[in-house]
Amino acid sequence: MILILAILAATRASPVPQSSPPHLSLDQFRARASCDDPRGCRSLWDIMWSCAVTILLCIWVSVHPNIPSPFESRARVAVRRVGLMLAALFVPEAMIAWALRQRFAAVELAKNHKGEGWTTTHGFFAIMGGFMKYEGNRPILVLLPGELNSYSLTGNGDFPRIAKEEIEDKSKGDVISKTLAVLQTGWFVVQCIARGIKGLPVTELELVTVAFATLNFVMFILWWHKPLNVQRGVRVYKKRDTDEPIDDGNMEATSLGGFRDALGDALSDLGAAIVRGPSKEHQMPWLTRVLVWPFTKPFDILFGEEEKHTMRVGTFYPHAWATTRLAFALVAVVGVTLAFGGIHCIGWSFSFPSSAEQTLWRVASVTISAVPILCSIMPLITRLHDSGYVYVSGFLALVIVVSTYFYMLSRLVLLVLPFLYLRSLSPAAYHVVHWTSFIPHI
């Protein structure tokens, strides 16, 4: 990571132009995005395509959702998956915290049930809602990890025992998709390092992509043993007094409608949802709930949100950190945050169309580096409040809320500005390092 930061920092230390570049017509813009020598140049569309594919592959493969309800339609499951991908795009640090929280819980479960042959994969499977209580052939309730005693796959045992291979067989994360993501991400990072070595500029969009690739690689490692896109859990039954076989009956758990039904349900509930607002704090005014929700949701992911579901666990379950690992978790999240913001800070001395845009980039980069670190004092604020320091804790909470607004604005700025900067790339930005074309990529 230090090597990447050092090399990329040295690639674009040119001064900011004193005047803005002339306005380009559409024909001139396309001309600058074209290349006369395809073997020695890349086009503007090549840059955008490689960055977009790398980011999409990262967030698609790295995000491992929990198991949905057996009665949910594919449309609802897809919408939740898209929401998680957007969270990985806008608040990747919070997603790292969720992955780390699940990792700690899975390792702890594997340690506690080592005698039953459990591994970290078993722990992840239990956390993501992999064990569903059945009565006959009817699903009743998803079981949390602490509720598995006196349940088994046949109803004749005291604990569910399932082979690791059976769990992995349910995972949709095959070797091909994971290898494709690793190759594409590896090629992208290597070509950015190669451009630095050759003295060729790296665009701001490529810099942002490297930052996303770094965080999603960490997320991918944390969820390495977690099954991907499992749609159904394992049936478990309460221990019975007799050894008679279970009557499965004829009932099946089927999804409630397809995309058309899901869209109809969503539209029918739209009016009530607008009136209710997105926040669960119904005591607050409607406008306040709407404005606060985008900024409180990252805290739900970061510190855990307790969701009560009958047929599936919460989206960001588990909702509590292991107290023995909380200090380490805070240090790890802060370290990842510094790496993510630090990669953006590499563009501190990049050439920009104007001094104002350079200042905007610098402020946004520092903000996304500092605000998540500031949010790590939330446990301290809670302790201060419980100890009677109400005004001090209230002031610190207000500072964090205001800082969160600046964080979200900065994240938006750093997602939009790289595309705007493509209008004024230097000619050297279109040159390629030839040997990187021999590395498999998309």
VOKOLGU-131647 format. One record per residue (C-alpha): residue number from 1; residue in three letters; x negated, y negated, z negated. Coordinates in steps of 0.1 Angstrom, whole numbers. Each point is the difference from the previous one (the first is absolute). Example, Ala and Ser with C-alpha at 12.3 -4.5 7.8 and 13.67 -1.06 7.14 Angstrom:
BEGIN
+-----+-----+-------+-------+-------+
|   n | res |     x |     y |     z |
+-----+-----+-------+-------+-------+
|   1 | ALA |  -123 |    45 |   -78 |
|   2 | SER |   -14 |   -34 |     7 |
+-----+-----+-------+-------+-------+
END
This chain:
BEGIN
+-----+-----+-------+-------+-------+
|   n | res |     x |     y |     z |
+-----+-----+-------+-------+-------+
|   1 | MET |     0 |     0 |     0 |
|   2 | ILE |   -28 |   -24 |    -9 |
|   3 | LEU |   -17 |     8 |    34 |
|   4 | ILE |    32 |    -8 |    18 |
|   5 | LEU |     4 |   -33 |   -18 |
|   6 | ALA |   -36 |   -10 |     6 |
|   7 | ILE |     0 |     8 |    37 |
|   8 | LEU |    34 |   -16 |     8 |
|   9 | ALA |    -9 |   -31 |   -19 |
|  10 | ALA |   -30 |    -5 |    22 |
|  11 | THR |    19 |     3 |    32 |
|  12 | ARG |    18 |   -33 |     1 |
|  13 | ALA |   -18 |   -28 |   -18 |
|  14 | SER |     4 |   -26 |    27 |
|  15 | PRO |    13 |   -35 |   -10 |
|  16 | VAL |    35 |   -11 |     4 |
|  17 | PRO |     6 |   -20 |    32 |
|  18 | GLN |     5 |   -37 |    -6 |
|  19 | SER |    30 |    -1 |    24 |
|  20 | SER |    28 |    24 |     7 |
|  21 | PRO |    -3 |    19 |    33 |
|  22 | PRO |    20 |   -12 |    29 |
|  23 | HIS |    35 |    13 |     4 |
|  24 | LEU |     1 |    31 |    23 |
|  25 | SER |    27 |     7 |    26 |
|  26 | LEU |    14 |    35 |     2 |
|  27 | ASP |   -21 |     7 |    31 |
|  28 | GLN |   -32 |   -12 |   -17 |
|  29 | PHE |     8 |    20 |   -31 |
|  30 | ARG |     4 |    32 |    21 |
|  31 | ALA |   -32 |    -8 |    18 |
|  32 | ARG |   -19 |    -3 |   -32 |
|  33 | ALA |    15 |    33 |   -11 |
|  34 | SER |   -12 |    17 |    32 |
|  35 | CYS |   -34 |    15 |     8 |
|  36 | ASP |   -18 |     1 |    33 |
|  37 | ASP |   -23 |    29 |   -11 |
|  38 | PRO |    22 |    27 |   -17 |
|  39 | ARG |   -31 |    18 |   -12 |
|  40 | GLY |   -16 |   -29 |   -17 |
|  41 | CYS |    30 |   -19 |   -13 |
|  42 | ARG |    32 |     5 |   -19 |
|  43 | SER |    32 |   -19 |     5 |
|  44 | LEU |    21 |   -18 |   -25 |
|  45 | TRP |    26 |    27 |     2 |
|  46 | ASP |   -27 |    26 |    -8 |
|  47 | ILE |    -8 |   -18 |   -32 |
|  48 | MET |    37 |    -3 |   -10 |
|  49 | TRP |     7 |    36 |     9 |
|  50 | SER |   -28 |    16 |   -19 |
|  51 | CYS |     8 |   -21 |   -31 |
|  52 | ALA |    38 |     8 |     2 |
|  53 | VAL |    -6 |    37 |     4 |
|  54 | THR |   -25 |     2 |   -28 |
|  55 | ILE |    23 |   -18 |   -24 |
|  56 | LEU |    31 |    20 |     9 |
|  57 | LEU |   -19 |    33 |    -2 |
|  58 | CYS |   -14 |   -10 |   -34 |
|  59 | ILE |    33 |    -9 |   -16 |
|  60 | TRP |    19 |    29 |    17 |
|  61 | VAL |   -24 |    27 |   -12 |
|  62 | SER |   -11 |   -14 |   -33 |
|  63 | VAL |    35 |    -7 |   -15 |
|  64 | HIS |    14 |    32 |   -16 |
|  65 | PRO |    36 |    -5 |   -11 |
|  66 | ASN |    18 |    20 |   -26 |
|  67 | ILE |    25 |    26 |     9 |
|  68 | PRO |    35 |   -13 |    11 |
|  69 | SER |    33 |    12 |   -13 |
|  70 | PRO |    13 |    31 |    19 |
|  71 | PHE |    32 |   -20 |     8 |
|  72 | GLU |   -18 |   -30 |    16 |
|  73 | SER |     1 |    -4 |    37 |
|  74 | ARG |   -31 |    -3 |    21 |
|  75 | ALA |     8 |   -36 |     7 |
|  76 | ARG |    -1 |    -9 |   -37 |
|  77 | VAL |   -32 |    19 |    -5 |
|  78 | ALA |   -15 |   -18 |    31 |
|  79 | VAL |    10 |   -34 |   -14 |
|  80 | ARG |   -17 |     8 |   -33 |
|  81 | ARG |   -31 |    11 |    18 |
|  82 | VAL |    -1 |   -32 |    20 |
|  83 | GLY |     4 |   -20 |   -32 |
|  84 | LEU |   -30 |    18 |   -15 |
|  85 | MET |   -20 |    -7 |    31 |
|  86 | LEU |     9 |   -37 |    -3 |
|  87 | ALA |   -11 |     0 |   -36 |
|  88 | ALA |   -33 |    15 |    10 |
|  89 | LEU |    -3 |   -28 |    25 |
|  90 | PHE |     9 |   -29 |   -23 |
|  91 | VAL |   -11 |    12 |   -34 |
|  92 | PRO |   -25 |    28 |     5 |
|  93 | GLU |   -16 |    -6 |   -35 |
|  94 | ALA |    34 |     9 |   -16 |
|  95 | MET |     2 |    31 |    21 |
|  96 | ILE |   -35 |    10 |   -12 |
|  97 | ALA |    12 |    -4 |   -36 |
|  98 | TRP |    30 |    23 |     7 |
|  99 | ALA |   -23 |    26 |    17 |
| 100 | LEU |   -24 |    -2 |   -30 |
| 101 | ARG |    29 |     4 |   -25 |
| 102 | GLN |    12 |    31 |    18 |
| 103 | ARG |   -36 |    14 |     2 |
| 104 | PHE |    -5 |    -3 |   -37 |
| 105 | ALA |    33 |    16 |    -8 |
| 106 | ALA |    -6 |    29 |    25 |
| 107 | VAL |   -34 |     7 |   -14 |
| 108 | GLU |    14 |     0 |   -36 |
| 109 | LEU |    28 |    24 |    10 |
| 110 | ALA |   -25 |    24 |    17 |
| 111 | LYS |   -21 |    -1 |   -32 |
| 112 | ASN |    30 |     7 |   -23 |
| 113 | HIS |    13 |    29 |    21 |
| 114 | LYS |   -33 |    15 |    11 |
| 115 | GLY |    12 |    33 |   -16 |
| 116 | GLU |    29 |     2 |    25 |
| 117 | GLY |   -24 |    -4 |    29 |
| 118 | TRP |     8 |   -36 |     7 |
| 119 | THR |   -23 |   -23 |    20 |
| 120 | THR |     0 |   -37 |     8 |
| 121 | THR |    23 |     8 |    29 |
| 122 | HIS |    25 |    16 |   -23 |
| 123 | GLY |    -2 |   -31 |   -22 |
| 124 | PHE |     7 |   -23 |    30 |
| 125 | PHE |    29 |    23 |    11 |
| 126 | ALA |    17 |    -2 |   -34 |
| 127 | ILE |    -5 |   -38 |    -2 |
| 128 | MET |    15 |    -6 |    35 |
| 129 | GLY |    32 |    19 |   -10 |
| 130 | GLY |    -9 |    35 |    13 |
| 131 | PHE |    20 |    20 |   -24 |
| 132 | MET |    38 |    -1 |     4 |
| 133 | LYS |    23 |    16 |   -25 |
| 134 | TYR |    26 |    22 |    18 |
| 135 | GLU |    31 |    18 |   -11 |
| 136 | GLY |     5 |    27 |    26 |
| 137 | ASN |    -5 |   -17 |    33 |
| 138 | ARG |    10 |   -35 |   -13 |
| 139 | PRO |   -27 |   -26 |    -9 |
| 140 | ILE |     7 |   -15 |   -34 |
| 141 | LEU |   -28 |   -22 |   -12 |
| 142 | VAL |   -36 |    -8 |     9 |
| 143 | LEU |   -23 |    10 |   -29 |
| 144 | LEU |   -27 |   -22 |   -13 |
| 145 | PRO |   -34 |    15 |   -10 |
| 146 | GLY |    10 |     1 |   -37 |
| 147 | GLU |    32 |    19 |     7 |
| 148 | LEU |   -14 |    31 |    17 |
| 149 | ASN |    -1 |    23 |   -31 |
| 150 | SER |    26 |    28 |     1 |
| 151 | TYR |     3 |    -3 |    38 |
| 152 | SER |   -14 |    23 |    27 |
| 153 | LEU |     4 |     8 |    37 |
| 154 | THR |    21 |    30 |    -9 |
| 155 | GLY |    16 |    -9 |   -33 |
| 156 | ASN |   -19 |    28 |   -18 |
| 157 | GLY |   -30 |   -19 |   -11 |
| 158 | ASP |   -10 |   -29 |   -24 |
| 159 | PHE |   -19 |   -21 |    26 |
| 160 | PRO |     1 |    -5 |    37 |
| 161 | ARG |   -30 |    17 |    16 |
| 162 | ILE |    -6 |    -7 |    37 |
| 163 | ALA |   -31 |     6 |    21 |
| 164 | LYS |   -19 |   -30 |    12 |
| 165 | GLU |     2 |    12 |    35 |
| 166 | GLU |    38 |     0 |    -1 |
| 167 | ILE |    -1 |   -37 |   -11 |
| 168 | GLU |   -25 |    -9 |    27 |
| 169 | ASP |    22 |    18 |    26 |
| 170 | LYS |    28 |   -26 |    -8 |
| 171 | SER |   -24 |   -29 |     8 |
| 172 | LYS |     4 |   -17 |    33 |
| 173 | GLY |   -36 |   -14 |    -1 |
| 174 | ASP |   -17 |    23 |    24 |
| 175 | VAL |   -37 |     1 |     8 |
| 176 | ILE |     5 |   -17 |    34 |
| 177 | SER |    17 |   -31 |   -13 |
| 178 | LYS |   -24 |    -5 |   -28 |
| 179 | THR |   -30 |     6 |    23 |
| 180 | LEU |    14 |   -25 |    25 |
| 181 | ALA |     3 |   -26 |   -27 |
| 182 | VAL |   -35 |     6 |   -14 |
| 183 | LEU |   -15 |    -1 |    35 |
| 184 | GLN |    18 |   -32 |    10 |
| 185 | THR |    -9 |   -18 |   -33 |
| 186 | GLY |   -36 |    13 |     1 |
| 187 | TRP |    -4 |   -12 |    36 |
| 188 | PHE |    14 |   -34 |    -8 |
| 189 | VAL |   -22 |    -6 |   -30 |
| 190 | VAL |   -31 |    13 |    18 |
| 191 | GLN |     6 |   -22 |    30 |
| 192 | CYS |     3 |   -31 |   -23 |
| 193 | ILE |   -33 |     9 |   -17 |
| 194 | ALA |   -16 |     6 |    34 |
| 195 | ARG |    12 |   -35 |    12 |
| 196 | GLY |   -16 |   -15 |   -31 |
| 197 | ILE |   -33 |    18 |     7 |
| 198 | LYS |     1 |   -12 |    37 |
| 199 | GLY |     8 |   -35 |   -11 |
| 200 | LEU |    34 |     0 |    16 |
| 201 | PRO |    29 |   -18 |   -17 |
| 202 | VAL |    27 |    18 |   -19 |
| 203 | THR |    35 |   -15 |     4 |
| 204 | GLU |    21 |    -9 |   -30 |
| 205 | LEU |    25 |    25 |    10 |
| 206 | GLU |   -26 |    28 |    -1 |
| 207 | LEU |   -11 |   -12 |   -34 |
| 208 | VAL |    35 |     3 |   -13 |
| 209 | THR |     3 |    34 |    15 |
| 210 | VAL |   -33 |    12 |   -17 |
| 211 | ALA |    15 |   -13 |   -33 |
| 212 | PHE |    32 |    21 |     5 |
| 213 | ALA |   -20 |    30 |    11 |
| 214 | THR |   -21 |    -2 |   -32 |
| 215 | LEU |    30 |    -1 |   -23 |
| 216 | ASN |    19 |    26 |    18 |
| 217 | PHE |   -30 |    23 |     0 |
| 218 | VAL |     0 |    -3 |   -38 |
| 219 | MET |    37 |     7 |    -1 |
| 220 | PHE |    -5 |    30 |    22 |
| 221 | ILE |   -27 |    14 |   -23 |
| 222 | LEU |    22 |    -5 |   -31 |
| 223 | TRP |    29 |    19 |    17 |
| 224 | TRP |   -22 |    26 |    16 |
| 225 | HIS |    16 |    29 |   -18 |
| 226 | LYS |    36 |   -14 |     2 |
| 227 | PRO |    22 |    16 |    26 |
| 228 | LEU |    11 |   -23 |    27 |
| 229 | ASN |    36 |    -6 |    11 |
| 230 | VAL |    16 |    30 |   -18 |
| 231 | GLN |    37 |    -1 |     6 |
| 232 | ARG |    13 |    27 |   -24 |
| 233 | GLY |   -11 |    11 |   -35 |
| 234 | VAL |    -2 |    35 |   -14 |
| 235 | ARG |    31 |    16 |   -15 |
| 236 | VAL |    -4 |     8 |   -37 |
| 237 | TYR |    25 |    16 |   -23 |
| 238 | LYS |     6 |    -2 |   -38 |
| 239 | LYS |   -12 |    31 |   -18 |
| 240 | ARG |    27 |    26 |    -3 |
| 241 | ASP |     6 |    27 |   -26 |
| 242 | THR |     5 |    27 |    27 |
| 243 | ASP |   -20 |    11 |    30 |
| 244 | GLU |    29 |     1 |    23 |
| 245 | PRO |    -7 |   -16 |    34 |
| 246 | ILE |    12 |   -36 |     6 |
| 247 | ASP |    31 |    -4 |    22 |
| 248 | ASP |   -11 |   -26 |    25 |
| 249 | GLY |    35 |    -4 |    14 |
| 250 | ASN |     5 |   -18 |    33 |
| 251 | MET |    -4 |   -36 |    -9 |
| 252 | GLU |   -30 |   -19 |    15 |
| 253 | ALA |   -14 |   -34 |    -9 |
| 254 | THR |     3 |   -20 |    32 |
| 255 | SER |    -7 |   -35 |     8 |
| 256 | LEU |    29 |   -24 |     0 |
| 257 | GLY |     2 |   -11 |    36 |
| 258 | GLY |   -25 |   -12 |    26 |
| 259 | PHE |   -12 |   -34 |    11 |
| 260 | ARG |    35 |   -12 |    10 |
| 261 | ASP |    15 |     9 |   -34 |
| 262 | ALA |   -29 |   -16 |   -18 |
| 263 | LEU |     3 |   -32 |    20 |
| 264 | GLY |    37 |     0 |    -7 |
| 265 | ASP |    -5 |     4 |   -37 |
| 266 | ALA |   -26 |   -27 |     0 |
| 267 | LEU |    22 |   -25 |    18 |
| 268 | SER |    30 |     8 |   -22 |
| 269 | ASP |   -21 |    -7 |   -31 |
| 270 | LEU |   -16 |   -31 |    14 |
| 271 | GLY |    26 |   -24 |   -14 |
| 272 | ALA |    -3 |    14 |   -35 |
| 273 | ALA |   -38 |     1 |     3 |
| 274 | ILE |    -1 |   -36 |     9 |
| 275 | VAL |    22 |   -10 |   -28 |
| 276 | ARG |   -19 |    21 |   -25 |
| 277 | GLY |   -35 |   -10 |    11 |
| 278 | PRO |   -31 |    22 |     1 |
| 279 | SER |   -10 |    -4 |   -36 |
| 280 | LYS |    13 |    22 |   -28 |
| 281 | GLU |     1 |   -30 |   -24 |
| 282 | HIS |    37 |    -9 |     7 |
| 283 | GLN |    -1 |   -26 |   -28 |
| 284 | MET |   -20 |   -23 |    22 |
| 285 | PRO |    16 |   -22 |    26 |
| 286 | TRP |     3 |    15 |    35 |
| 287 | LEU |   -25 |   -23 |    17 |
| 288 | THR |   -25 |     6 |   -27 |
| 289 | ARG |     3 |    38 |     4 |
| 290 | VAL |    -5 |    -3 |    38 |
| 291 | LEU |   -31 |   -23 |    -4 |
| 292 | VAL |   -16 |    20 |   -28 |
| 293 | TRP |     4 |    35 |    14 |
| 294 | PRO |   -28 |    -1 |    26 |
| 295 | PHE |   -24 |   -11 |   -27 |
| 296 | THR |    11 |    24 |   -28 |
| 297 | LYS |     1 |    31 |    22 |
| 298 | PRO |   -39 |     2 |     2 |
| 299 | PHE |     0 |     1 |   -38 |
| 300 | ASP |    25 |    29 |     1 |
| 301 | ILE |   -25 |    19 |    22 |
| 302 | LEU |   -30 |   -11 |   -20 |
| 303 | PHE |    12 |     7 |   -35 |
| 304 | GLY |    27 |    25 |     7 |
| 305 | GLU |    37 |    -3 |     5 |
| 306 | GLU |    24 |    22 |   -19 |
| 307 | GLU |    26 |    13 |    25 |
| 308 | LYS |    26 |    25 |   -11 |
| 309 | HIS |    11 |    24 |    27 |
| 310 | THR |    18 |    33 |    -2 |
| 311 | MET |   -11 |    16 |    32 |
| 312 | ARG |   -35 |   -16 |     4 |
| 313 | VAL |   -27 |   -17 |   -20 |
| 314 | GLY |    -5 |   -37 |     2 |
| 315 | THR |   -18 |   -14 |    31 |
| 316 | PHE |   -30 |   -10 |   -21 |
| 317 | TYR |     2 |    27 |   -26 |
| 318 | PRO |   -16 |     5 |   -25 |
| 319 | HIS |    10 |   -33 |   -16 |
| 320 | ALA |   -26 |     1 |   -29 |
| 321 | TRP |   -37 |     0 |     0 |
| 322 | ALA |   -19 |    26 |   -20 |
| 323 | THR |   -11 |   -21 |   -30 |
| 324 | THR |   -34 |    18 |    -2 |
| 325 | ARG |    -8 |   -11 |    36 |
| 326 | LEU |    15 |   -35 |     0 |
| 327 | ALA |   -33 |   -18 |    -6 |
| 328 | PHE |   -17 |    20 |    28 |
| 329 | ALA |    30 |    -6 |    23 |
| 330 | LEU |    -2 |   -38 |    -5 |
| 331 | VAL |   -37 |     0 |     8 |
| 332 | ALA |     6 |    22 |    31 |
| 333 | VAL |    28 |   -22 |    13 |
| 334 | VAL |   -20 |   -31 |    -6 |
| 335 | GLY |   -30 |    15 |    18 |
| 336 | VAL |    21 |     9 |    30 |
| 337 | THR |    16 |   -34 |     0 |
| 338 | LEU |   -35 |   -17 |     0 |
| 339 | ALA |   -10 |    22 |    30 |
| 340 | PHE |    31 |    -8 |    19 |
| 341 | GLY |    -2 |   -38 |    -6 |
| 342 | GLY |   -38 |     1 |     4 |
| 343 | ILE |     3 |    14 |    35 |
| 344 | HIS |    23 |   -29 |     9 |
| 345 | CYS |   -26 |   -24 |   -16 |
| 346 | ILE |   -25 |    12 |    25 |
| 347 | GLY |    17 |   -24 |    24 |
| 348 | TRP |   -10 |   -29 |   -22 |
| 349 | SER |   -26 |   -12 |    26 |
| 350 | PHE |    18 |    12 |    31 |
| 351 | SER |     6 |   -24 |    28 |
| 352 | PHE |    36 |   -13 |     0 |
| 353 | PRO |    20 |   -22 |    24 |
| 354 | SER |     0 |   -28 |   -26 |
| 355 | SER |   -12 |    -9 |   -35 |
| 356 | ALA |    35 |     2 |   -14 |
| 357 | GLU |     5 |    36 |    12 |
| 358 | GLN |   -33 |     9 |   -15 |
| 359 | THR |    10 |   -15 |   -33 |
| 360 | LEU |    33 |    18 |     1 |
| 361 | TRP |   -18 |    33 |     6 |
| 362 | ARG |   -24 |    -6 |   -29 |
| 363 | VAL |    28 |    -9 |   -25 |
| 364 | ALA |    21 |    30 |    10 |
| 365 | SER |   -30 |    24 |    -3 |
| 366 | VAL |    -9 |   -13 |   -34 |
| 367 | THR |    37 |     2 |   -11 |
| 368 | ILE |     5 |    36 |     9 |
| 369 | SER |   -32 |     9 |   -18 |
| 370 | ALA |     8 |   -19 |   -32 |
| 371 | VAL |    37 |     4 |    -5 |
| 372 | PRO |     2 |    38 |    -4 |
| 373 | ILE |   -29 |    -3 |   -26 |
| 374 | LEU |    21 |   -25 |   -18 |
| 375 | CYS |    30 |    23 |     0 |
| 376 | SER |   -20 |    27 |   -18 |
| 377 | ILE |     4 |   -20 |   -32 |
| 378 | MET |    37 |     9 |    -1 |
| 379 | PRO |    -5 |    26 |   -28 |
| 380 | LEU |   -17 |   -28 |   -20 |
| 381 | ILE |    29 |   -23 |     5 |
| 382 | THR |    24 |    27 |   -13 |
| 383 | ARG |   -22 |     5 |   -31 |
| 384 | LEU |    -1 |   -38 |    -6 |
| 385 | HIS |    38 |    -2 |     2 |
| 386 | ASP |     4 |    29 |   -24 |
| 387 | SER |   -24 |   -16 |   -24 |
| 388 | GLY |    20 |   -32 |    -2 |
| 389 | TYR |   -20 |   -22 |    24 |
| 390 | VAL |    31 |    -7 |    21 |
| 391 | TYR |   -11 |   -34 |    14 |
| 392 | VAL |   -35 |    13 |    10 |
| 393 | SER |    14 |    31 |    17 |
| 394 | GLY |    27 |   -21 |    17 |
| 395 | PHE |   -26 |   -23 |    14 |
| 396 | LEU |   -21 |    28 |    13 |
| 397 | ALA |    30 |    17 |    15 |
| 398 | LEU |     9 |   -33 |    18 |
| 399 | VAL |   -35 |    -2 |    14 |
| 400 | ILE |     2 |    35 |    13 |
| 401 | VAL |    34 |    -6 |    16 |
| 402 | VAL |   -12 |   -32 |    17 |
| 403 | SER |   -32 |    18 |    11 |
| 404 | THR |    21 |    28 |    15 |
| 405 | TYR |    18 |   -25 |    23 |
| 406 | PHE |   -34 |   -12 |    12 |
| 407 | TYR |   -11 |    36 |     5 |
| 408 | MET |    29 |     9 |    22 |
| 409 | LEU |    -5 |   -32 |    20 |
| 410 | SER |   -37 |     8 |     4 |
| 411 | ARG |     8 |    35 |    11 |
| 412 | LEU |    23 |   -14 |    27 |
| 413 | VAL |   -26 |   -25 |    11 |
| 414 | LEU |   -27 |    27 |     3 |
| 415 | LEU |    24 |    21 |    22 |
| 416 | VAL |    10 |   -28 |    23 |
| 417 | LEU |   -33 |   -20 |     4 |
| 418 | PRO |   -21 |    28 |    15 |
| 419 | PHE |    25 |     1 |    30 |
| 420 | LEU |    -1 |   -38 |     4 |
| 421 | TYR |   -38 |     1 |     0 |
| 422 | LEU |     0 |    22 |    30 |
| 423 | ARG |     7 |   -30 |    22 |
| 424 | SER |   -35 |   -14 |    -5 |
| 425 | LEU |   -23 |    30 |     0 |
| 426 | SER |   -36 |    -5 |    12 |
| 427 | PRO |   -12 |    17 |    32 |
| 428 | ALA |   -22 |    23 |   -21 |
| 429 | ALA |    30 |    14 |   -18 |
| 430 | TYR |    10 |    18 |    32 |
| 431 | HIS |   -33 |    19 |     4 |
| 432 | VAL |     0 |    36 |   -12 |
| 433 | VAL |   -27 |    22 |   -15 |
| 434 | HIS |    -2 |    28 |    26 |
| 435 | TRP |    -9 |    29 |   -22 |
| 436 | THR |    32 |    -3 |   -21 |
| 437 | SER |    20 |    11 |    30 |
| 438 | PHE |   -13 |    36 |    -4 |
| 439 | ILE |    17 |     3 |   -35 |
| 440 | PRO |    35 |    15 |     4 |
| 441 | HIS |    27 |   -27 |    -6 |
| 442 | ILE |    33 |   -13 |    13 |
+-----+-----+-------+-------+-------+
END
